Amino acid sequence: MSSPVTTNVESFSPDAGAAKYVVRKITMGDIEDSLRLGWEDFKAVPTHAVLLALIYPVLGLVLARTVLGYSILPLLFPLAAGFALLGPFAALGFYELSKRREQGETPTASQALGVLRSPSLVAMLEFGGLLLVLFLVWIATAQSIYNSAFGYATASSIPDFFQLVLTSAAGRTLIVVGCGVGFLFALVALCMSVVSFPLMLDRHASATDAMLTSVRAVAQNPMTMAAWGIIVAVLLVAGTVPFFLGLTVVIPVLGHATWHLYRKVIEPSAIPYQPPPVEKTKRYAADFPASLFSWGRKDK
């Protein structure tokens, strides 16, 4: 009689890869500690952080200048709110800085750009592209909501626009519906990416595994993750004043804090990641000087 065949169920599970990342329960104290550590990281390397965050105030000033034509005035708030959707991807450099500092190193600008040499760079770019699509869908949705309330007429001036939105019945409907739909987009982004990019950077998870692990982290910590999402939203809104310049501080601090939140949510690996060995091949004198040009070698 043959012995029963045992089957590794996990290997056939669609989320088996994500299941190997153990999710912890966290408290509000962990969020507070993550923000504190994020602030400490920012104080330790403020120059590098501000340099990496310059794109935000520059983008904000460009938006403000464009609004003088009133063509995209109704989209000013949706564009500013959209930073929350793209922020997890844009903060990759801050995760790298916090990781280096955690290892006892003194972070430098070149080390922040080390994410470009990460084995999971392709996965991070793919996931970033997904967040970009989500951002574009949100902008298109916000435009549709505005058009349904006020039609296609452009605002004559900034004061008239705010008076129209704040005092009319259509404007109040726009605020309620817009904030409600925006909340759903933010919730989707939070569930997908709260720990995804740090996990890909640190443990080189695939985009799918990182997203599924992030969803599990939110599902196991619904209240604390909701509080984290509210804190992020409030700080991003505060960072838009004045002229988005506050984001030069808010974005780096949140980026660093996200790394520390990831450390608290995901159980560390018992076996540190080891890069695959580089195979060495023999070189012959007859190959010179062609061997200097790696793209032409067959053994590349």
C-alpha positions in Angstrom: 0.0 0.0 0.0 1.5 3.3 -1.0 1.9 6.1 1.5 -0.4 9.0 1.2 0.8 11.9 -0.9 1.2 15.2 0.9 0.6 18.4 -0.9 2.0 21.8 -0.1 -1.2 23.8 -0.2 0.6 27.1 0.1 2.5 26.6 -3.1 -0.8 26.4 -5.0 -2.4 29.3 -3.2 -2.6 32.5 -5.4 -1.3 34.6 -2.5 1.3 32.1 -1.3 4.0 34.5 -2.0 2.4 37.3 0.0 1.6 34.9 2.9 5.3 34.5 3.7 5.3 38.1 4.9 4.0 38.1 8.4 1.8 41.0 9.3 1.8 42.3 12.9 -0.9 44.1 14.9 0.0 47.7 15.6 -1.4 50.4 17.8 -1.6 54.2 17.7 1.6 54.2 19.7 3.4 52.6 16.8 2.1 55.3 14.4 3.2 58.0 16.8 6.6 56.4 17.1 6.9 56.1 13.3 6.2 59.8 12.9 8.7 60.6 15.6 11.4 58.5 13.9 10.5 60.0 10.5 11.0 63.5 11.9 14.4 62.3 13.4 15.4 61.0 10.0 14.4 64.3 8.3 16.4 66.3 10.9 19.4 64.1 10.3 19.4 64.5 6.5 17.3 67.6 5.8 19.3 68.8 2.8 19.0 65.5 0.9 15.3 65.3 1.8 14.5 68.8 0.6 16.4 68.2 -2.7 14.4 65.1 -3.4 11.1 66.9 -2.6 11.7 70.0 -4.7 9.5 68.5 -7.4 6.5 69.1 -5.2 6.7 72.9 -4.6 7.8 73.3 -8.2 4.8 71.4 -9.4 2.6 73.5 -7.0 3.9 76.8 -8.4 3.4 75.6 -11.9 -0.2 74.7 -11.0 -0.7 78.0 -9.4 0.6 79.8 -12.5 -1.6 77.7 -14.8 -4.6 78.5 -12.7 -4.2 82.2 -13.6 -5.8 81.2 -16.9 -8.7 79.7 -14.9 -8.8 76.7 -17.3 -8.0 74.1 -14.7 -9.2 76.0 -11.6 -11.8 73.4 -10.8 -9.1 70.7 -10.7 -6.7 72.6 -8.4 -8.0 70.7 -5.3 -8.2 67.3 -7.0 -4.6 67.8 -8.3 -3.4 68.7 -4.8 -5.3 65.7 -3.3 -3.8 63.5 -5.9 -0.4 63.8 -4.2 -1.7 61.3 -1.7 -2.1 58.7 -4.5 1.4 59.2 -6.0 3.2 59.9 -2.7 4.1 56.3 -1.9 6.0 55.9 -5.2 7.6 59.4 -5.1 8.9 58.7 -1.6 11.2 55.8 -2.7 14.3 57.9 -2.1 13.2 58.6 1.5 12.7 54.9 2.2 16.3 54.3 1.0 17.6 57.1 3.3 15.8 55.7 6.3 17.0 52.2 5.5 20.6 53.3 5.3 20.4 55.3 8.5 18.8 52.3 10.2 21.8 50.3 9.3 24.1 52.8 11.0 25.3 54.6 7.8 25.3 58.3 7.1 22.9 58.7 4.1 24.0 60.6 1.1 22.2 61.8 -2.1 23.9 59.0 -4.1 22.7 56.4 -1.6 19.1 57.8 -1.9 19.3 57.1 -5.6 20.4 53.6 -4.8 16.7 52.5 -5.5 17.6 52.7 -9.2 20.0 49.8 -8.6 17.4 47.7 -6.7 16.7 44.2 -8.0 13.0 45.1 -7.7 13.2 48.3 -9.7 10.9 46.9 -12.4 8.3 45.9 -9.9 8.4 49.3 -8.3 8.0 51.0 -11.6 5.1 48.8 -12.5 3.4 49.5 -9.3 4.1 53.2 -9.7 2.5 53.1 -13.1 -0.6 51.5 -11.5 -0.8 54.4 -9.1 -0.4 56.9 -11.9 -3.3 55.3 -13.7 -5.3 55.6 -10.5 -4.3 59.3 -10.3 -5.4 60.0 -13.8 -8.7 58.2 -13.3 -9.3 60.3 -10.2 -8.6 63.5 -12.1 -11.0 62.5 -14.9 -13.7 61.6 -12.3 -13.3 64.9 -10.5 -13.7 66.7 -13.8 -16.8 64.8 -14.6 -18.3 65.6 -11.2 -17.6 69.3 -11.7 -19.1 69.2 -15.2 -22.2 67.5 -13.9 -22.7 70.3 -11.3 -21.7 73.4 -13.3 -21.5 72.4 -16.9 -18.5 73.2 -19.1 -18.3 77.0 -18.5 -14.9 78.1 -17.1 -14.6 80.2 -14.0 -14.3 84.0 -14.6 -12.1 84.6 -11.5 -10.9 82.8 -8.4 -13.2 84.7 -6.0 -16.2 84.0 -8.2 -15.3 80.3 -8.4 -15.1 79.9 -4.6 -18.3 81.9 -4.1 -20.1 79.7 -6.6 -18.8 76.5 -4.9 -19.4 77.6 -1.3 -22.7 79.3 -1.6 -24.8 77.4 -4.2 -26.7 74.2 -3.9 -24.7 72.7 -6.8 -21.5 73.7 -5.1 -22.4 72.0 -1.9 -23.3 68.9 -3.8 -20.0 69.1 -5.6 -18.2 69.2 -2.2 -20.0 66.3 -0.7 -19.8 64.1 -3.8 -16.3 65.1 -4.6 -15.0 64.4 -1.1 -16.9 61.1 -1.0 -15.5 59.8 -4.2 -12.0 61.2 -3.4 -12.2 59.2 -0.1 -12.8 56.0 -2.0 -9.8 56.6 -4.2 -7.7 57.4 -1.2 -8.9 54.2 0.5 -8.0 52.1 -2.5 -4.5 53.7 -2.7 -4.0 53.2 1.1 -4.9 49.5 0.9 -2.7 48.9 -2.1 0.4 50.8 -1.1 0.7 51.4 2.6 3.7 49.1 2.9 4.1 48.0 -0.7 7.1 50.0 -1.8 9.1 49.6 1.4 8.5 45.8 1.1 9.7 45.7 -2.5 12.7 47.8 -1.6 13.7 45.8 1.5 12.6 42.3 0.7 12.4 42.5 -3.1 8.8 41.3 -3.2 7.0 41.2 -6.5 4.4 44.0 -7.1 1.5 41.5 -6.7 2.9 40.1 -3.4 3.6 43.6 -2.1 0.1 44.7 -2.9 -1.6 41.7 -1.3 0.6 42.1 1.8 -0.4 45.7 2.0 -4.1 44.8 1.8 -3.6 42.2 4.6 -1.9 44.8 6.7 -4.9 47.2 6.4 -7.3 44.3 7.0 -5.6 43.3 10.2 -5.2 46.9 11.5 -8.3 48.7 10.2 -8.6 51.4 12.8 -4.9 52.2 13.1 -4.5 52.3 9.3 -7.5 54.5 9.0 -5.9 56.9 11.6 -2.7 56.8 9.5 -4.6 57.7 6.4 -6.3 60.6 8.1 -2.9 61.8 9.4 -1.4 61.6 6.0 -4.3 63.5 4.4 -4.3 66.3 7.1 -0.5 66.8 6.8 -0.7 66.9 3.0 -3.4 69.5 3.1 -1.4 71.5 5.6 1.7 71.2 3.4 0.0 72.9 0.5 0.1 76.2 2.5 1.7 78.5 1.4 2.0 77.7 -2.3 2.8 74.0 -1.6 6.1 74.9 0.0 5.2 73.1 3.2 5.4 69.8 1.2 9.2 70.2 1.3 8.9 69.1 4.9 5.7 67.1 5.0 6.6 64.7 2.1 10.1 63.7 3.5 8.8 63.3 7.0 5.9 61.1 5.8 8.3 59.2 3.5 10.6 58.4 6.4 7.7 57.6 8.7 6.2 55.2 6.2 9.5 53.2 6.3 9.3 52.9 10.1 5.6 52.0 9.9 6.5 49.2 7.5 9.1 48.0 10.0 6.5 47.8 12.7 3.8 46.2 10.5 5.9 43.5 8.7 7.8 40.8 10.7 11.5 41.0 9.7 12.9 38.2 7.6 14.9 35.5 9.5 17.1 35.1 6.4 18.5 38.4 5.1 18.3 38.9 1.3 21.4 37.8 -0.6 21.9 39.0 -4.1 22.4 36.3 -6.7 26.1 35.4 -7.3 27.7 36.8 -10.3 29.2 34.1 -12.6 32.7 34.8 -13.6 33.9 33.7 -17.1 37.3 33.2 -18.4 38.8 36.0 -20.5 41.4 35.4 -23.2 44.0 37.8 -24.6 42.5 37.3 -28.1 39.3 38.9 -26.9 41.0 42.3 -26.3 39.8 45.0 -27.0 36.4 43.6 -27.8 36.0 42.4 -24.2 35.9 46.0 -23.0 32.5 46.5 -24.6 30.0 44.4 -22.5 27.1 44.9 -24.9 28.9 43.0 -27.6 29.8 40.0 -25.6 27.8 36.8 -26.0 28.4 35.7 -22.4 26.9 38.9 -21.0 
